[in-house]
Amino acid sequence: MNIYVGNLSYQADEQSLDELFSQYGEIRNIRVMTDRETGRPRGFGFVEMANAEDGQKAIDALNGMDHLGRQLNINEARPREERGQQQRRSYSNSRY
């Protein structure tokens, strides 16, 4: 199960997330997202748990928990929309 972890402190890293989530089961992967240009943290990340049951336990226990001074927003990650499938604006009737 892939879990979205939002509202992360900019001091949070993979190790601090490992410490939080490993008590609920086996972790396959952890990513704290960073800005491509600056390398600075973007305030969210993903934790992939080995199975859905452990992932749900982690979500239930950690959502809303204070971590490094921030209240975590944790839920099951949704698949990312393919680029180009987002709703596009129609300019056929515009003056441009």
Beta strands, then each sheet from edge to edge (+ up, - down):
strand 1: 2-6
strand 2: 27-34
strand 3: 41-49
strand 4: 66-67
strand 5: 70-71
strand 6: 73-76
sheet 1: 2+ 3- 1+ 6-
sheet 2: 4+ 5-
end
